[in-house]
Structures are given as structure tokens and as C-alpha cells.
């Protein structure tokens, strides 16, 4: 799962320098139109190839799928709602560096090109994080992986508040990518660990949709905070507050899992 989902991070590593060069030469509007045309054509071609490989529509029964192996004693709707809130929170925090690192570097006087390089570095290390988090989740489960990633993301955000030198920003951006890349796939793993396979696709879609809402909200909110305060410090603090909400939800679910496991072990004894 994490290998496949690292594709957007590979794209994120490649595109920022291209976009920066395009904006500098032909303007932002022409650059974005060209990207839209290229991505539309490329996606349709890949889908046509994939459809040919799988042979059209395939329906798969969930009758033989393994049952959930983690019991939180929460309804699927309640758990989905918690994961949606958690995904919004982590993505609002995630959006601050990802959306604003270029503008942040411009505000510090380093220029947009340095910010584009940091964004590429961030997403490059996100590939390592994403695949590594999948390796980790196979061994400790989705909930602990989510919590570790969220705590690490908060640490990287905190470092942005104290260090704004050019070299420091390159290092922190690499750290941020290394810490946050595995957060989103963890939600899909948690859903499958706690819910039946017949519900997984719909609920993963809902949680991933809210994660995109969080990215949009975080990018917009950070910009509003900067416009009001004239500084990105408050925007980083806002990201930390949202990240703390994600840590709180993740910790609560993990403690609930351990409590229930303890009860079950006591009854079995």
C-alpha cells in the first residue's frame, strides 16, 4: 500500500523545480495549464494500459476476506468520524510547510527557487518515510505507526519555529518529509485492521477525502494567519495545535485498544 501511495511523493519531488522554471519563463498561468494538459493525457494513457492488463471490470467478493483483527468496541461510523477528524488535523499541520515553504523562503529573503528545492527535498524524503512506515505498520500495526508519525511531525514543525537559517531549513524540510510521509497510508491500514473488508473501500475514501479537506484548510488558514500577523510564526503554532489534536485522538484510540486487549486477556485467564 505504501509503495503504491508513494507515487504522488515521487511526483512532488520532480515537479517543483519544473514549476519554478516554468513560472519564471512563461508565467504561472501557462505553466499550470501545461501541467493540467500533461497530467490529463498521461493519466488517461496509464488507465487505458491498466484496464487492458486487468481485463475490464472485475468484481471481487469479500466473503473470504479476513475479519478485523483490532477491536476498539466502537461502531464503524464512530471510528470513521474519529479518523476523519484526525486526518483533517494532521493535514492542516502538514499543509503549513508543504504549501507555504516557497513563500516562507521568499519572506525570509532566500528566494522562491530555494523554497522549491526544499519542497522537492521534503517530498523526496517523504518517499522513504512512506515506504518505511508501511514496513513498520506490518510489524506494529496502523495505530502505533500513526501516533509515531504524528509526534515526529509535530517535532519538525516545532523546529521551524527556532531555526530559519538556509542550511537549517534544508535539514528541517528533509526531516519533515521523513517524519510525515507515512501518516496518510496509516489511516487506510487502521480502517482495514478495525473494520470489515466490505466497508473498507468506502470508509478509506471518506477519510482520504477529509485529509484533502485538511490540506486545503491548512494551506488557506496559514495564509490568512500570515496576512493578519505578518509572520509565519503564528502559522507554525497553528499547525502545532492541530497536530496536537491528531496526537490526542491517536493516543486515545491506542490506549483504548490496549485497555480492551487487557480485558480480553483477563477474561481468557
Buried (B, 14 or more C-beta within 10 A) or exposed (E): BBEEBBEBBBEBBEBBBBBBEBBEEEEEEEBEEBBEEEEEEEEEEEEEEEEEEEEEEEEEEEEEEEEBEBBBEBEBEEBBBBBBBBBBBBBBBBBBBBBBBBBBBBBBEBEBBBBBBBBBBBBBBBBBBBBBBBEBBEEEBBBBBBBBBBBBBBBBBBBBEEEBEEEEBBBBBBBBBBBBBBBBBBBBBBBBBBBBBEBBEEBBEBBBEBBEBBBBBBBEBBBEBBEEEEEBBBBBBBBBEBBBBBBEBBBEBBEBBEEBEEEEEEEEE
